[in-house]
């Protein structure tokens, strides 16, 4: 939401000086995405992609992703979700955000990025996980790129199960891949032994 450009005295309750005033965020944040195919733990890079992470976490904290689906699956490209329910009804979203495609994070296998239309500044709730290195999605020259804001740190095997699922017209999986929930984690998960 835009804040009127009027001078305010610096106090603890200043009018939204930064997004961190309303929701404390650290450089790296963690979420667990529960799907009907298994759990995926993702690390979100707030330091490099603040707008994208704050946007994503606003949806997470509102339980927006509960019962949404991965509606677009292309095996050697990416899996995309976060905008449709199982009956392919598109959910309403918050306002679009500014593209952070030039933040230096690259669209490599296992990274999490904001989906958008041809308008670079059109990303809302939908995201995708790169299943291969997708160099052509990176910013460069006149290409605004697709904003990477995190990466899978556990559960890439689940992503690989989803990417291999048979699809029908429009790259929609034949069998519904449900995002049961996405919830914040207090910190990085303990290393597996």
SULSUL-V465180 format. One line per field, one symbol per residue. ss: DSSP state (h for helix, s for strand, l for the rest). phi: phi as a letter, one per 30 degrees, with the letter a starting at -180 (. if undefined). psi: psi as a letter, one per 20 degrees, with the letter a starting at -180 (. if undefined). Layout:
BEGIN
ss = ???
phi = ???
psi = ???
END
This chain:
BEGIN
ss = llllllllllllllllllhhhllllllssssssssllssssssssllllhhhhhhhhhhhhllllllssssssslllssssssssllllsllllllslllllllllllllssssllllllllslllssssllllhhhllsllsllllssssssslhhhhhhhhlllsshhhssllllssssssssllllllll
phi = .dcedbdbddbdcedhdbdddcbdbcecbbbcccbdckcbcbcccddcbddddddedddedchddeicbdcbbbecbacbajbbcdciddddbdddcddcdcdjdcdceidcbddadddecbdbcdbbcdcbdceddddlhdddicddbaadcajdddedddddddbceiidedcdccddabbdcdadddddc
psi = pqppmqpqporhkqomhrhihhopprgprpqpoprjirqppqppnhghmgggghgghgggijkhipkaroioooglfrppajiqrhjkppqqrrqrrppkikiipqmrpiqprpqraiohljpehqrqppirpmhiiqqpcioirpopjaqpipjhhgghgghiqqrapjkppgppopogrpqqqiaqqqqq.
END
